Amino acid sequence: MFPNSILGRPPFTPNHQQHNNFFTLSPSLYSHRQLIDAQFNFQNTDLSRAVSLQQLTYGNVSPIQTSTSPLFRGRKLSDEKNLPLDGKRQRFHSPHQEPTIVNHIVPLSGERRYSMPPLFHTHYVPDIVRGVPPFREIPFLEPREITLPEAKDKLSQQILELFEACQQQVSDLKKKELCRTELQREIQLMFPQSRLFLVGSSLNGFGTRSSDGDLCLVVKEEPVNQKTEARHILTLVHKHFCTRLSGYIERPQLIRAKVPIVKFRDKVSCVEFDLNVNNIVGIRNTFLLRTYAYLENRVRPLVLVIKKWASHHEINDASRGTLSSYSLVLMVLHYLQTLPEPILPSIQKIYPESFSPAIQLHLVHQAPCNVPPYLSKNESNLGDLLLGFLKYYATEFDWNSQMISVREAKAIPRPDGIEWKNKYICVEEPFDGTNTARAVHEKQKFDMIKDQFLKSWHRLKNKRDLNSILPLRTAVLKR
């Protein structure tokens, strides 16, 4: 299963002809599973008006075995009291404090308030979900073929082998998509016009075998107050998961954060998920990053090895005051854009119509279709690019006065706004202009990040062996 050279056996010849599932998989690949216990009776709920679900069968797909692995492995929430405010996630719900579920009020912008309908009523469409286009599933499109770069030196070969061992497989994506499809049908019993999107690393091309699934529930295309309205909606979803779906979803938790989430584990796919409400910029940047991922064949291997390197050195955890994976990806893209001979352009500049924030959500997935592969004159190999990335942020980038901007394809002066003051790292979100690295607000953490860039650059420059900065056996076993 693992590359032979990484595990100490003779090197193998990688299969460089790769396929990727370029868009969301069609839910028509599957049929429903049984999610409703016929004996459930809910107080104050008129089940005669509920939408009935068909029994689940997997058709020609073999059932996926349920794992007995611990819930949310690798997530550490025990030291939350010491975490920075932006990264802190506190448990909001406990078994001893059940949230009320029927006829809550959702605070909206201004003075407007609307009553929420009783659960499972499908004839009433509340105003908070009007404005979402009529539901249409994203069609299944043929995956784009991509040939991986050649590896003529040891370091590049190590990077490529690590990538091939750890990259997310189509089968991994299918498991997540199956869960998304079924959860969407369930949630639409509460919010008939809502839509559930798979976002983040699962779909943007930079996922690994162990990547969690990120889901965005869209109830309307206008902004949602995350402290009130989104939290209330997630309370209803959490209650629904705890009652109706307890046989399929393991210990859902409502987590309070700047963007609140419901965290849960799907017992069928054995995948851990984070579900948010109306974080619409996450949908847009998923397809922007996916376009960059397949624009040039060196991008995905380079991003994966850098994410693995950052995780190994404990500088890839926004909840603990370091860099989020999203910020790291933007940093890699920025570096590739700013080389003397760029490997990537700014696709937002070249194709403004395809990546406009005004594009309706149900059309966002079409944007990458308009972007052909980028032909760069830069022929640097993966090993040299990794060294250059470490050197750029260790010695060249001016952290004090510059901001990383993928939208502009260059470093730009920091804005004067309050969000950018007293921040050690500034990475511009390509759509809404916020700082994706705002969690890095302690000088100690910032110094640790800079120090790791510098040390790793020196080690790798001297050894030209990836093991000098990232133990490959460990990285592969973690997937």
BELQUITA-V555712 format. One record per residue. N is the residue number from 1. RES is the residue in one small letter. PHI is phi in degrees with one decimal (999 if undefined). PSI is psi in whole degrees, -180 to 180 (none if undefined). OMEGA is omega as a letter, one per 30 degrees, with the letter a starting at -180 (NA if undefined). Layout:
n=N res=RES phi=PHI psi=PSI omega=OMEGA
n=N res=RES phi=PHI psi=PSI omega=OMEGA
This chain:
n=1 res=m phi=999 psi=-33 omega=a
n=2 res=f phi=-102.5 psi=153 omega=l
n=3 res=p phi=-56.1 psi=133 omega=a
n=4 res=n phi=-62.8 psi=-40 omega=a
n=5 res=s phi=-68.0 psi=-29 omega=l
n=6 res=i phi=-70.3 psi=-37 omega=a
n=7 res=l phi=-92.7 psi=12 omega=l
n=8 res=g phi=93.7 psi=8 omega=l
n=9 res=r phi=-104.4 psi=171 omega=a
n=10 res=p phi=-56.5 psi=145 omega=a
n=11 res=p phi=-62.5 psi=152 omega=l
n=12 res=f phi=-110.6 psi=167 omega=l
n=13 res=t phi=-96.6 psi=113 omega=a
n=14 res=p phi=-66.3 psi=152 omega=l
n=15 res=n phi=-87.5 psi=103 omega=a
n=16 res=h phi=-82.7 psi=-9 omega=a
n=17 res=q phi=-87.2 psi=101 omega=a
n=18 res=q phi=-106.6 psi=154 omega=l
n=19 res=h phi=-122.6 psi=147 omega=l
n=20 res=n phi=-134.3 psi=151 omega=l
n=21 res=n phi=-85.6 psi=101 omega=a
n=22 res=f phi=-71.8 psi=-26 omega=a
n=23 res=f phi=-132.3 psi=176 omega=l
n=24 res=t phi=-57.4 psi=137 omega=a
n=25 res=l phi=-72.1 psi=149 omega=a
n=26 res=s phi=-70.9 psi=128 omega=l
n=27 res=p phi=-66.4 psi=-13 omega=l
n=28 res=s phi=-68.4 psi=-9 omega=l
n=29 res=l phi=-69.6 psi=-17 omega=a
n=30 res=y phi=-131.1 psi=164 omega=l
n=31 res=s phi=-115.3 psi=170 omega=a
n=32 res=h phi=-63.9 psi=152 omega=l
n=33 res=r phi=-103.1 psi=161 omega=a
n=34 res=q phi=-70.8 psi=111 omega=a
n=35 res=l phi=-113.2 psi=-2 omega=a
n=36 res=i phi=-118.9 psi=125 omega=l
n=37 res=d phi=-83.4 psi=122 omega=a
n=38 res=a phi=-62.6 psi=-19 omega=a
n=39 res=q phi=-89.0 psi=-5 omega=a
n=40 res=f phi=-66.4 psi=132 omega=l
n=41 res=n phi=-126.5 psi=130 omega=a
n=42 res=f phi=-112.9 psi=130 omega=l
n=43 res=q phi=-63.0 psi=141 omega=l
n=44 res=n phi=63.9 psi=22 omega=a
n=45 res=t phi=-123.5 psi=125 omega=a
n=46 res=d phi=-87.6 psi=92 omega=a
n=47 res=l phi=-69.3 psi=-15 omega=l
n=48 res=s phi=-66.4 psi=-18 omega=l
n=49 res=r phi=-102.1 psi=4 omega=a
n=50 res=a phi=-75.5 psi=155 omega=l
n=51 res=v phi=-82.4 psi=127 omega=l
n=52 res=s phi=-82.8 psi=142 omega=l
n=53 res=l phi=-105.2 psi=146 omega=l
n=54 res=q phi=-76.0 psi=155 omega=l
n=55 res=q phi=-69.1 psi=141 omega=a
n=56 res=l phi=-77.8 psi=131 omega=l
n=57 res=t phi=-134.1 psi=154 omega=a
n=58 res=y phi=-90.1 psi=8 omega=a
n=59 res=g phi=60.6 psi=-124 omega=l
n=60 res=n phi=-88.2 psi=2 omega=a
n=61 res=v phi=-93.4 psi=130 omega=a
n=62 res=s phi=-66.4 psi=141 omega=l
n=63 res=p phi=-58.2 psi=145 omega=a
n=64 res=i phi=-89.9 psi=130 omega=a
n=65 res=q phi=-71.5 psi=143 omega=l
n=66 res=t phi=-80.7 psi=134 omega=a
n=67 res=s phi=-85.4 psi=153 omega=l
n=68 res=t phi=-105.5 psi=14 omega=a
n=69 res=s phi=-67.8 psi=155 omega=a
n=70 res=p phi=-60.6 psi=151 omega=l
n=71 res=l phi=-70.1 psi=134 omega=l
n=72 res=f phi=54.3 psi=49 omega=l
n=73 res=r phi=-63.1 psi=143 omega=l
n=74 res=g phi=86.5 psi=-13 omega=l
n=75 res=r phi=-90.3 psi=129 omega=a
n=76 res=k phi=-116.2 psi=111 omega=a
n=77 res=l phi=-116.3 psi=3 omega=a
n=78 res=s phi=-70.5 psi=-27 omega=a
n=79 res=d phi=-102.5 psi=35 omega=a
n=80 res=e phi=-63.7 psi=-28 omega=a
n=81 res=k phi=-65.0 psi=-20 omega=a
n=82 res=n phi=-97.6 psi=4 omega=a
n=83 res=l phi=-87.8 psi=156 omega=l
n=84 res=p phi=-65.9 psi=153 omega=a
n=85 res=l phi=-58.5 psi=-43 omega=a
n=86 res=d phi=-65.8 psi=-29 omega=a
n=87 res=g phi=-98.7 psi=-8 omega=a
n=88 res=k phi=-73.3 psi=136 omega=l
n=89 res=r phi=-127.2 psi=118 omega=a
n=90 res=q phi=-107.3 psi=146 omega=l
n=91 res=r phi=-69.8 psi=129 omega=a
n=92 res=f phi=-102.4 psi=-27 omega=a
n=93 res=h phi=-123.1 psi=140 omega=l
n=94 res=s phi=-129.6 psi=161 omega=a
n=95 res=p phi=-61.4 psi=-19 omega=a
n=96 res=h phi=-91.6 psi=1 omega=a
n=97 res=q phi=-137.0 psi=80 omega=a
n=98 res=e phi=-72.0 psi=131 omega=l
n=99 res=p phi=-73.9 psi=144 omega=l
n=100 res=t phi=-70.3 psi=147 omega=a
n=101 res=i phi=-120.1 psi=-22 omega=a
n=102 res=v phi=-106.1 psi=136 omega=l
n=103 res=n phi=60.2 psi=42 omega=l
n=104 res=h phi=-74.2 psi=164 omega=l
n=105 res=i phi=-106.2 psi=131 omega=l
n=106 res=v phi=-100.7 psi=112 omega=l
n=107 res=p phi=-64.8 psi=133 omega=l
n=108 res=l phi=-115.2 psi=178 omega=a
n=109 res=s phi=-61.9 psi=147 omega=a
n=110 res=g phi=68.6 psi=-141 omega=a
n=111 res=e phi=-101.6 psi=2 omega=a
n=112 res=r phi=-79.3 psi=135 omega=l
n=113 res=r phi=-137.1 psi=145 omega=l
n=114 res=y phi=-131.8 psi=142 omega=l
n=115 res=s phi=-73.8 psi=143 omega=l
n=116 res=m phi=-84.7 psi=141 omega=a
n=117 res=p phi=-73.2 psi=158 omega=l
n=118 res=p phi=-57.6 psi=152 omega=a
n=119 res=l phi=-59.0 psi=144 omega=l
n=120 res=f phi=74.9 psi=0 omega=l
n=121 res=h phi=-78.2 psi=126 omega=a
n=122 res=t phi=-106.7 psi=-7 omega=a
n=123 res=h phi=-85.0 psi=-24 omega=a
n=124 res=y phi=-94.9 psi=127 omega=l
n=125 res=v phi=-116.0 psi=105 omega=a
n=126 res=p phi=-67.5 psi=159 omega=a
n=127 res=d phi=-64.1 psi=-23 omega=a
n=128 res=i phi=-69.9 psi=-16 omega=l
n=129 res=v phi=-107.1 psi=-1 omega=l
n=130 res=r phi=-70.3 psi=148 omega=a
n=131 res=g phi=103.9 psi=-18 omega=l
n=132 res=v phi=-81.2 psi=128 omega=a
n=133 res=p phi=-57.5 psi=155 omega=l
n=134 res=p phi=-50.3 psi=139 omega=a
n=135 res=f phi=-67.5 psi=127 omega=l
n=136 res=r phi=-140.3 psi=127 omega=l
n=137 res=e phi=-68.7 psi=145 omega=l
n=138 res=i phi=-67.6 psi=127 omega=a
n=139 res=p phi=-68.8 psi=153 omega=l
n=140 res=f phi=-78.2 psi=125 omega=l
n=141 res=l phi=-114.8 psi=150 omega=a
n=142 res=e phi=-61.6 psi=137 omega=l
n=143 res=p phi=-67.2 psi=149 omega=l
n=144 res=r phi=-82.5 psi=134 omega=l
n=145 res=e phi=-79.8 psi=143 omega=l
n=146 res=i phi=-143.1 psi=133 omega=l
n=147 res=t phi=-95.5 psi=125 omega=a
n=148 res=l phi=-72.7 psi=156 omega=a
n=149 res=p phi=-68.4 psi=158 omega=l
n=150 res=e phi=-75.9 psi=151 omega=l
n=151 res=a phi=-120.6 psi=104 omega=a
n=152 res=k phi=-101.3 psi=-5 omega=l
n=153 res=d phi=-128.0 psi=164 omega=a
n=154 res=k phi=-60.3 psi=-47 omega=a
n=155 res=l phi=-63.2 psi=-44 omega=l
n=156 res=s phi=-63.9 psi=-39 omega=l
n=157 res=q phi=-62.3 psi=-42 omega=l
n=158 res=q phi=-62.9 psi=-43 omega=l
n=159 res=i phi=-62.4 psi=-45 omega=a
n=160 res=l phi=-66.4 psi=-40 omega=l
n=161 res=e phi=-68.0 psi=-39 omega=l
n=162 res=l phi=-61.8 psi=-42 omega=l
n=163 res=f phi=-61.4 psi=-46 omega=a
n=164 res=e phi=-67.4 psi=-30 omega=l
n=165 res=a phi=-76.4 psi=-32 omega=a
n=166 res=c phi=-109.8 psi=-14 omega=a
n=167 res=q phi=-62.8 psi=148 omega=l
n=168 res=q phi=-61.2 psi=135 omega=l
n=169 res=q phi=-92.9 psi=161 omega=l
n=170 res=v phi=-58.5 psi=-37 omega=l
n=171 res=s phi=-63.6 psi=-35 omega=l
n=172 res=d phi=-64.7 psi=-42 omega=l
n=173 res=l phi=-67.1 psi=-37 omega=l
n=174 res=k phi=-62.6 psi=-39 omega=l
n=175 res=k phi=-61.4 psi=-44 omega=a
n=176 res=k phi=-67.2 psi=-40 omega=a
n=177 res=e phi=-66.6 psi=-37 omega=l
n=178 res=l phi=-62.2 psi=-44 omega=l
n=179 res=c phi=-64.1 psi=-43 omega=l
n=180 res=r phi=-58.8 psi=-44 omega=a
n=181 res=t phi=-61.1 psi=-45 omega=a
n=182 res=e phi=-72.9 psi=-39 omega=l
n=183 res=l phi=-65.8 psi=-35 omega=l
n=184 res=q phi=-60.2 psi=-44 omega=l
n=185 res=r phi=-62.4 psi=-39 omega=l
n=186 res=e phi=-67.5 psi=-47 omega=a
n=187 res=i phi=-66.7 psi=-31 omega=l
n=188 res=q phi=-67.9 psi=-13 omega=l
n=189 res=l phi=-68.6 psi=-30 omega=l
n=190 res=m phi=-90.6 psi=-43 omega=a
n=191 res=f phi=-124.9 psi=89 omega=a
n=192 res=p phi=-58.5 psi=-32 omega=a
n=193 res=q phi=-97.6 psi=8 omega=a
n=194 res=s phi=-77.4 psi=165 omega=l
n=195 res=r phi=-140.5 psi=145 omega=a
n=196 res=l phi=-113.8 psi=125 omega=a
n=197 res=f phi=-112.4 psi=138 omega=l
n=198 res=l phi=-84.2 psi=127 omega=a
n=199 res=v phi=-133.8 psi=-180 omega=l
n=200 res=g phi=76.0 psi=-155 omega=a
n=201 res=s phi=-64.1 psi=-24 omega=l
n=202 res=s phi=-61.5 psi=-31 omega=a
n=203 res=l phi=-117.8 psi=-15 omega=a
n=204 res=n phi=-85.7 psi=2 omega=l
n=205 res=g phi=95.6 psi=-6 omega=a
n=206 res=f phi=-112.0 psi=20 omega=a
n=207 res=g phi=-82.5 psi=160 omega=l
n=208 res=t phi=-118.5 psi=176 omega=l
n=209 res=r phi=-59.4 psi=-29 omega=a
n=210 res=s phi=-99.7 psi=6 omega=a
n=211 res=s phi=-63.6 psi=136 omega=l
n=212 res=d phi=-69.2 psi=167 omega=l
n=213 res=g phi=-99.8 psi=134 omega=l
n=214 res=d phi=-110.5 psi=132 omega=a
n=215 res=l phi=-124.4 psi=141 omega=l
n=216 res=c phi=-120.9 psi=119 omega=l
n=217 res=l phi=-91.6 psi=118 omega=a
n=218 res=v phi=-103.4 psi=116 omega=l
n=219 res=v phi=-102.0 psi=-19 omega=l
n=220 res=k phi=-164.4 psi=159 omega=a
n=221 res=e phi=-90.0 psi=4 omega=l
n=222 res=e phi=-93.8 psi=162 omega=l
n=223 res=p phi=-59.4 psi=148 omega=l
n=224 res=v phi=-117.7 psi=136 omega=l
n=225 res=n phi=-68.7 psi=113 omega=a
n=226 res=q phi=-71.5 psi=-27 omega=a
n=227 res=k phi=-78.7 psi=-25 omega=a
n=228 res=t phi=-118.8 psi=-68 omega=a
n=229 res=e phi=-63.9 psi=-49 omega=a
n=230 res=a phi=-63.4 psi=-41 omega=a
n=231 res=r phi=-64.7 psi=-38 omega=l
n=232 res=h phi=-65.4 psi=-45 omega=l
n=233 res=i phi=-59.7 psi=-43 omega=l
n=234 res=l phi=-68.0 psi=-28 omega=l
n=235 res=t phi=-62.8 psi=-42 omega=l
n=236 res=l phi=-65.0 psi=-44 omega=l
n=237 res=v phi=-63.3 psi=-44 omega=l
n=238 res=h phi=-60.0 psi=-45 omega=l
n=239 res=k phi=-61.9 psi=-42 omega=l
n=240 res=h phi=-62.1 psi=-42 omega=l
n=241 res=f phi=-64.2 psi=-40 omega=a
n=242 res=c phi=-69.4 psi=-29 omega=a
n=243 res=t phi=-101.4 psi=-70 omega=a
n=244 res=r phi=-69.3 psi=-31 omega=a
n=245 res=l phi=-114.3 psi=20 omega=a
n=246 res=s phi=-63.3 psi=-23 omega=l
n=247 res=g phi=-77.2 psi=-13 omega=a
n=248 res=y phi=-120.2 psi=-22 omega=a
n=249 res=i phi=-117.7 psi=130 omega=a
n=250 res=e phi=-96.1 psi=120 omega=l
n=251 res=r phi=41.4 psi=65 omega=l
n=252 res=p phi=-65.7 psi=143 omega=l
n=253 res=q phi=-128.4 psi=138 omega=l
n=254 res=l phi=-93.0 psi=117 omega=a
n=255 res=i phi=-108.8 psi=128 omega=l
n=256 res=r phi=-87.2 psi=126 omega=l
n=257 res=a phi=-151.6 psi=-178 omega=l
n=258 res=k phi=-57.5 psi=-42 omega=l
n=259 res=v phi=-112.3 psi=103 omega=a
n=260 res=p phi=-65.2 psi=152 omega=a
n=261 res=i phi=-139.5 psi=159 omega=l
n=262 res=v phi=-104.8 psi=123 omega=l
n=263 res=k phi=-103.1 psi=133 omega=a
n=264 res=f phi=-156.6 psi=169 omega=l
n=265 res=r phi=-125.3 psi=127 omega=l
n=266 res=d phi=-82.1 psi=120 omega=a
n=267 res=k phi=-69.4 psi=-27 omega=a
n=268 res=v phi=-76.2 psi=-50 omega=a
n=269 res=s phi=-87.5 psi=-15 omega=a
n=270 res=c phi=62.5 psi=28 omega=l
n=271 res=v phi=-106.5 psi=140 omega=l
n=272 res=e phi=-90.5 psi=139 omega=a
n=273 res=f phi=-127.6 psi=150 omega=l
n=274 res=d phi=-118.8 psi=127 omega=a
n=275 res=l phi=-117.6 psi=124 omega=l
n=276 res=n phi=-115.4 psi=173 omega=l
n=277 res=v phi=-117.2 psi=123 omega=l
n=278 res=n phi=57.3 psi=31 omega=l
n=279 res=n phi=-83.2 psi=69 omega=a
n=280 res=i phi=-64.5 psi=-30 omega=l
n=281 res=v phi=-61.4 psi=-28 omega=l
n=282 res=g phi=-66.2 psi=-31 omega=l
n=283 res=i phi=-70.9 psi=-45 omega=a
n=284 res=r phi=-65.1 psi=-45 omega=a
n=285 res=n phi=-74.8 psi=-19 omega=l
n=286 res=t phi=-61.0 psi=-46 omega=a
n=287 res=f phi=-79.9 psi=-25 omega=l
n=288 res=l phi=-65.3 psi=-49 omega=l
n=289 res=l phi=-66.2 psi=-35 omega=l
n=290 res=r phi=-64.8 psi=-34 omega=l
n=291 res=t phi=-65.3 psi=-45 omega=l
n=292 res=y phi=-62.2 psi=-38 omega=a
n=293 res=a phi=-59.2 psi=-37 omega=a
n=294 res=y phi=-108.7 psi=12 omega=l
n=295 res=l phi=-76.8 psi=-29 omega=a
n=296 res=e phi=-150.2 psi=136 omega=a
n=297 res=n phi=-75.1 psi=-4 omega=l
n=298 res=r phi=-92.9 psi=-9 omega=a
n=299 res=v phi=-68.9 psi=-51 omega=a
n=300 res=r phi=-64.8 psi=-46 omega=l
n=301 res=p phi=-60.2 psi=-39 omega=a
n=302 res=l phi=-66.0 psi=-44 omega=l
n=303 res=v phi=-63.0 psi=-44 omega=a
n=304 res=l phi=-62.7 psi=-45 omega=a
n=305 res=v phi=-67.5 psi=-33 omega=l
n=306 res=i phi=-70.7 psi=-39 omega=l
n=307 res=k phi=-64.0 psi=-42 omega=l
n=308 res=k phi=-64.3 psi=-42 omega=l
n=309 res=w phi=-61.7 psi=-46 omega=a
n=310 res=a phi=-65.4 psi=-40 omega=l
n=311 res=s phi=-65.2 psi=-41 omega=a
n=312 res=h phi=-61.6 psi=-36 omega=a
n=313 res=h phi=-95.6 psi=12 omega=l
n=314 res=e phi=59.0 psi=42 omega=l
n=315 res=i phi=-123.0 psi=25 omega=a
n=316 res=n phi=-129.8 psi=58 omega=a
n=317 res=d phi=-155.1 psi=97 omega=a
n=318 res=a phi=-63.0 psi=-29 omega=a
n=319 res=s phi=-68.4 psi=-14 omega=l
n=320 res=r phi=-117.1 psi=24 omega=l
n=321 res=g phi=82.5 psi=16 omega=l
n=322 res=t phi=-116.3 psi=-157 omega=a
n=323 res=l phi=-86.8 psi=135 omega=l
n=324 res=s phi=-74.0 psi=159 omega=l
n=325 res=s phi=-60.9 psi=-36 omega=l
n=326 res=y phi=-61.7 psi=-45 omega=l
n=327 res=s phi=-63.0 psi=-40 omega=l
n=328 res=l phi=-61.7 psi=-42 omega=l
n=329 res=v phi=-61.9 psi=-44 omega=l
n=330 res=l phi=-62.6 psi=-36 omega=l
n=331 res=m phi=-65.4 psi=-39 omega=l
n=332 res=v phi=-66.5 psi=-46 omega=a
n=333 res=l phi=-60.5 psi=-43 omega=l
n=334 res=h phi=-60.0 psi=-45 omega=l
n=335 res=y phi=-59.3 psi=-45 omega=a
n=336 res=l phi=-67.9 psi=-24 omega=l
n=337 res=q phi=-79.8 psi=-24 omega=a
n=338 res=t phi=-105.4 psi=9 omega=l
n=339 res=l phi=-65.3 psi=154 omega=l
n=340 res=p phi=-51.7 psi=-39 omega=l
n=341 res=e phi=-116.2 psi=97 omega=a
n=342 res=p phi=-59.5 psi=145 omega=l
n=343 res=i phi=-94.1 psi=-24 omega=l
n=344 res=l phi=-131.3 psi=147 omega=l
n=345 res=p phi=-97.4 psi=-175 omega=l
n=346 res=s phi=-91.6 psi=106 omega=a
n=347 res=i phi=-73.0 psi=-20 omega=l
n=348 res=q phi=-68.8 psi=-30 omega=l
n=349 res=k phi=-77.1 psi=-40 omega=a
n=350 res=i phi=-75.2 psi=-36 omega=a
n=351 res=y phi=-126.4 psi=65 omega=a
n=352 res=p phi=-62.1 psi=-33 omega=a
n=353 res=e phi=-69.1 psi=-33 omega=a
n=354 res=s phi=-75.9 psi=-23 omega=a
n=355 res=f phi=-123.9 psi=32 omega=l
n=356 res=s phi=-75.6 psi=138 omega=l
n=357 res=p phi=-63.3 psi=-12 omega=a
n=358 res=a phi=-84.8 psi=-10 omega=a
n=359 res=i phi=-65.8 psi=133 omega=l
n=360 res=q phi=-63.8 psi=148 omega=a
n=361 res=l phi=-61.0 psi=-36 omega=a
n=362 res=h phi=-72.8 psi=-3 omega=l
n=363 res=l phi=-110.6 psi=-6 omega=a
n=364 res=v phi=-60.7 psi=-36 omega=a
n=365 res=h phi=-66.4 psi=-16 omega=a
n=366 res=q phi=-81.2 psi=-16 omega=a
n=367 res=a phi=-56.6 psi=-45 omega=a
n=368 res=p phi=-62.5 psi=-20 omega=a
n=369 res=c phi=-63.4 psi=-23 omega=a
n=370 res=n phi=-88.9 psi=-1 omega=a
n=371 res=v phi=-114.3 psi=111 omega=l
n=372 res=p phi=-77.5 psi=165 omega=l
n=373 res=p phi=-56.5 psi=146 omega=a
n=374 res=y phi=-91.7 psi=130 omega=a
n=375 res=l phi=-100.5 psi=104 omega=a
n=376 res=s phi=-96.8 psi=146 omega=l
n=377 res=k phi=-83.3 psi=-8 omega=l
n=378 res=n phi=-78.1 psi=120 omega=a
n=379 res=e phi=-107.5 psi=20 omega=a
n=380 res=s phi=-58.9 psi=141 omega=l
n=381 res=n phi=-82.9 psi=171 omega=a
n=382 res=l phi=-61.1 psi=-39 omega=l
n=383 res=g phi=-62.3 psi=-45 omega=l
n=384 res=d phi=-65.8 psi=-36 omega=l
n=385 res=l phi=-67.7 psi=-39 omega=l
n=386 res=l phi=-64.5 psi=-45 omega=l
n=387 res=l phi=-60.3 psi=-43 omega=a
n=388 res=g phi=-64.6 psi=-37 omega=l
n=389 res=f phi=-61.9 psi=-48 omega=a
n=390 res=l phi=-63.0 psi=-42 omega=a
n=391 res=k phi=-65.9 psi=-41 omega=a
n=392 res=y phi=-57.9 psi=-48 omega=a
n=393 res=y phi=-84.2 psi=-14 omega=l
n=394 res=a phi=-84.8 psi=-34 omega=a
n=395 res=t phi=-131.7 psi=-18 omega=a
n=396 res=e phi=-109.3 psi=-40 omega=a
n=397 res=f phi=-73.6 psi=135 omega=a
n=398 res=d phi=-91.5 psi=96 omega=a
n=399 res=w phi=-66.0 psi=-27 omega=a
n=400 res=n phi=-74.5 psi=-32 omega=a
n=401 res=s phi=-125.2 psi=-9 omega=a
n=402 res=q phi=-110.4 psi=155 omega=l
n=403 res=m phi=-121.5 psi=139 omega=l
n=404 res=i phi=-78.9 psi=124 omega=a
n=405 res=s phi=-132.5 psi=107 omega=l
n=406 res=v phi=-73.6 psi=-32 omega=l
n=407 res=r phi=-60.8 psi=-41 omega=a
n=408 res=e phi=-92.2 psi=-10 omega=a
n=409 res=a phi=59.7 psi=36 omega=l
n=410 res=k phi=-166.3 psi=167 omega=l
n=411 res=a phi=-79.7 psi=132 omega=a
n=412 res=i phi=-123.4 psi=158 omega=l
n=413 res=p phi=-62.0 psi=146 omega=l
n=414 res=r phi=-63.7 psi=140 omega=l
n=415 res=p phi=-69.0 psi=168 omega=a
n=416 res=d phi=-92.3 psi=-3 omega=a
n=417 res=g phi=-63.5 psi=161 omega=a
n=418 res=i phi=-64.0 psi=-29 omega=a
n=419 res=e phi=-65.4 psi=-23 omega=a
n=420 res=w phi=-101.0 psi=-10 omega=l
n=421 res=k phi=-79.3 psi=144 omega=l
n=422 res=n phi=58.5 psi=28 omega=l
n=423 res=k phi=-108.7 psi=136 omega=a
n=424 res=y phi=-84.2 psi=-29 omega=l
n=425 res=i phi=-130.7 psi=130 omega=a
n=426 res=c phi=-121.7 psi=115 omega=l
n=427 res=v phi=-124.6 psi=116 omega=a
n=428 res=e phi=-75.9 psi=128 omega=l
n=429 res=e phi=-69.8 psi=128 omega=a
n=430 res=p phi=-65.7 psi=-19 omega=a
n=431 res=f phi=-106.4 psi=-45 omega=a
n=432 res=d phi=-106.5 psi=-1 omega=l
n=433 res=g phi=75.1 psi=9 omega=l
n=434 res=t phi=-78.8 psi=174 omega=a
n=435 res=n phi=-95.3 psi=109 omega=a
n=436 res=t phi=-72.7 psi=-15 omega=a
n=437 res=a phi=-105.6 psi=26 omega=a
n=438 res=r phi=-65.3 psi=-19 omega=l
n=439 res=a phi=-66.8 psi=-22 omega=l
n=440 res=v phi=-84.1 psi=82 omega=a
n=441 res=h phi=-121.9 psi=11 omega=l
n=442 res=e phi=-111.7 psi=133 omega=a
n=443 res=k phi=-61.7 psi=-35 omega=l
n=444 res=q phi=-60.6 psi=-43 omega=a
n=445 res=k phi=-69.6 psi=-40 omega=l
n=446 res=f phi=-63.1 psi=-44 omega=l
n=447 res=d phi=-62.9 psi=-37 omega=l
n=448 res=m phi=-64.7 psi=-41 omega=l
n=449 res=i phi=-64.7 psi=-50 omega=l
n=450 res=k phi=-60.3 psi=-42 omega=a
n=451 res=d phi=-63.0 psi=-36 omega=a
n=452 res=q phi=-71.0 psi=-38 omega=l
n=453 res=f phi=-58.4 psi=-47 omega=a
n=454 res=l phi=-67.7 psi=-48 omega=a
n=455 res=k phi=-62.2 psi=-44 omega=a
n=456 res=s phi=-66.3 psi=-37 omega=l
n=457 res=w phi=-62.2 psi=-46 omega=a
n=458 res=h phi=-63.5 psi=-44 omega=a
n=459 res=r phi=-63.4 psi=-47 omega=a
n=460 res=l phi=-68.6 psi=-36 omega=l
n=461 res=k phi=-63.5 psi=-37 omega=a
n=462 res=n phi=-80.1 psi=-36 omega=a
n=463 res=k phi=-96.6 psi=-32 omega=a
n=464 res=r phi=52.9 psi=37 omega=l
n=465 res=d phi=-135.1 psi=122 omega=a
n=466 res=l phi=-60.7 psi=-29 omega=l
n=467 res=n phi=-61.0 psi=-20 omega=a
n=468 res=s phi=-70.5 psi=-20 omega=l
n=469 res=i phi=-124.6 psi=-12 omega=a
n=470 res=l phi=-152.8 psi=106 omega=l
n=471 res=p phi=-61.5 psi=111 omega=a
n=472 res=l phi=-67.6 psi=-37 omega=l
n=473 res=r phi=-59.3 psi=-46 omega=l
n=474 res=t phi=-64.1 psi=-43 omega=a
n=475 res=a phi=-62.3 psi=-40 omega=a
n=476 res=v phi=-70.2 psi=-41 omega=a
n=477 res=l phi=-64.9 psi=-31 omega=l
n=478 res=k phi=-76.2 psi=-21 omega=a
n=479 res=r phi=60.0 psi=none omega=NA
